[in-house]
Amino acid sequence: MKNLKNSDISIEDIPSDVFICRLVDDVFIIIDSNEAALRSMARPKEEVVGSDILELIEEIKESNFRDILYEAHASSRSIDFDIPCFIYDNLCRWHKGSVKRLFNGDLILFYKNIEREKDLALEEVQARLELVSEAPYVGLCIFNEERFFYANKVLQNMLGYSFEELNQITPIALIDKENEEEYKSNLSKRVEGNRFTTAYIDAKIKRKDAEEICVRLCVQTIDYRGEHAALASVVDITKIVAQEQRTKRLSQALEQTDDLLLITDVQGYIRSVNKRFLDKFGYEEQELIGQQPNILKSGKHSKRFYKRLWETLLSGKIYKNTLINKTKKGKFVYLETTITPVFDRSGEIESFVSTAKDITYQIKTKKRLKNLAMVDTLTKILNRYAIDKEINYHLLLAKRYETPFALLMLDIDYFKNINDTYGHYIGDVVLKKSVKLLKKNIRKIDKIGRWGGEEFIVILHSTSEDEAMKKAEKLRQIVEENLINKKYRITLSIGVSLFQKEDTRDSLINRADNALYEAKKRGRNCVVIQ
C-alpha cells in the first residue's frame, strides 16, 4: 500500500515506522510496512508481510496492545499508546505510537524507537496531515481559541480566505451565532487537554463573501508543539443538506398527496408506499414491503395485459393505463395509473415509480349512467333503444357471415285488465316476474328487451326456423303454467320473424309485429310466424 486513498504521499515518505494491518479470522496480519519499520525489526519484508503482528513482537510485557488494536478497528478515531516491549531480546520502547482505521477498514500503525527519535508526537500529527491534506474535498486545520496554526488549501478555497487571512481570525468567529457558545466551550476544554470521543458535528460557517455554508466537522484533541490544540477535518455538505431538504419536502408532499404512490425495484419487489396507498388498500406497510404488486391483483386483467405492461416498462418507456386492483378485503379499485422507470447513472433501470388516482367512483358512475341509458328501470332488461341496437347488430352479422337469427315479439294478454283489477303495483310485479321467467329460459347469447308497455322482444342468435318456433312455444307454455306470486295467471301472444337476405330492421320488425297481431286475432295465447 504505497499510496493512501487519493494522496500522493507514500508510507515510505513518513519518517515514523509504519505498519498496515488487516484483521483476518481474528488475527491482525501485516499487509505492508515501510523501510523504516523493517530496519527496526531487522527482518526482510518477505518475513514481515503476512505475519501476525502480535507474534512478530514476541513478548509485550504488561500491555493491552491487542485491546488497543480491536478498539481502533471498531472506531474511526486515532488511538495513542505507550508500550514497553522486547524484540529479539532487545528492549524497544514504543514512544507515543498511534493506530487508526483507514477508509477501507485496515489499520495504520505509527511508532518510533525512542533511541532514534524523541519528538514523535509532532511528527505523527504532521504525517497524518500529509496523508489526507491533498484529498480534494477535505479541509484540514489545527487551531486553538485564538488562532489557526495550519489550514490546507482545500479549507482555504472552501472559506475563500488565504492562510494569512485565516491567521488573523479567531476560529470561533467563523461559526454561526446559534451554535457559537457550544463550540466555544468545547474548544476551551480541548485546549486544556480534555480528550473527547471523536464525533462528526454538522455546523454552519460563514465564508469570506458572507455566504453561509453547511459543513461536517470532525474535531480531535492533539498535542501540537508542546501544547494542546484541536485538529479538525472539514467537509462542505451544503449541497447534500440542500438535497436532503428537497428530498424531505418531496417525501412530505408524496405523503400528503391524494395520489397513491408505490415504488418497486427492477425485479418488481415493493420498496415503498405512501400512507394514501395503505389507507386505500387496507394493508400495513410491513405487509407490502418485499412483496410484489401481484398481491393486489383483481383477476380482471389477462396475462397478455401484464405482458404488455412489463414489455413497455423494461423497454424504458412510461406506461399509462387504468388498472383494476383489489383491496385486502376484496373490494375492486379502479386506478388511473402512470408507471415510470427510474434510471441510475449508467442508464440502467434501477426502480419503477407508480402514481395512481382512484377513479372507482367515476367508473361506477359512468356504468350507472350507461345502465340508465341501456336498461329498463323496472324490469332490468335492455330498454327499447338498447334492444334496437342489438337488432341492427344481428342484421350486420347475418349479412356479413350469413348467421341466421330469429326475432320474437311477445305481448302479455289482457294486461290492461290486470292493471285495472289489481292496480299498477301488481301490474309491475307481473311484468318483473314474467321477465324473470323469460330470461331464465333463454341462452346467455340471446338478447331480451322491453319494447314498450307489456311488449317484449327476444333475439335468438344463430337459430333456424324450426328452433325458433320450438323456443317460442316453450316460452309461451312456461308463462302459462306458472302462477305469478301463486295467484295471477297470464298468457303470451308471440309473433316470430326469421331473418331473410333482403331484410332491413323495419321489415324484420314489421313481420314480427304482423305475426303478433295475427296471434291475437286467433284468440291469443299462441305463436305465429311470418
Sequence and secondary structure as in RCSB ss.txt:
>XXXX:A:sequence
MKNLKNSDISIEDIPSDVFICRLVDDVFIIIDSNEAALRSMARPKEEVVGSDILELIEEIKESNFRDILYEAHAS
SRSIDFDIPCFIYDNLCRWHKGSVKRLFNGDLILFYKNIEREKDLALEEVQARLELVSEAPYVGLCIFNEERFFY
ANKVLQNMLGYSFEELNQITPIALIDKENEEEYKSNLSKRVEGNRFTTAYIDAKIKRKDAEEICVRLCVQTIDYR
GEHAALASVVDITKIVAQEQRTKRLSQALEQTDDLLLITDVQGYIRSVNKRFLDKFGYEEQELIGQQPNILKSGK
HSKRFYKRLWETLLSGKIYKNTLINKTKKGKFVYLETTITPVFDRSGEIESFVSTAKDITYQIKTKKRLKNLAMV
DTLTKILNRYAIDKEINYHLLLAKRYETPFALLMLDIDYFKNINDTYGHYIGDVVLKKSVKLLKKNIRKIDKIGR
WGGEEFIVILHSTSEDEAMKKAEKLRQIVEENLINKKYRITLSIGVSLFQKEDTRDSLINRADNALYEAKKRGRN
CVVIQ
>XXXX:A:secstr
  B TT   BGGG SSEEEEEEEETTEEEEEEE HHHHHHHT  HHHHTTSBHHHHS EETT  HHHHHHHHHT 
SS EEEEEEEEETTEEEEEEEEEEEE TTS EEEEE BTTT S HHHHHHHHHHHHHTT TTEEEEEE SS EEE
E HHHHHHHT  HHHHTTS GGGGB GGGHHHHHHHHHHHHTT      EEEEEEE TTS EEEEEEEEEEEEET
TEEEEEEEEEE HHHHHHHHHHHHHHHHHHHSSSEEEEEETT  EEEE HHHHHHHT  HHHHTTS GGGGB S 
S HHHHHHHHHHHHTT  EEEEEEEE TTS EEEEEEEEEEEE TTS EEEEEEEEEE HHHHHHHHHHHHHHHB
 TTT SB HHHHHHHHHHHHHHHHHH   EEEEEEEETTHHHHHHHH HHHHHHHHHHHHHHHHHTS TTSEEEE
EETTEEEEEEET  HHHHHHHHHHHHHHHHHSEETTTEE  EEEEEEE  TT  HHHHHHHHHHHHHHHHHTTSS
 EEE 
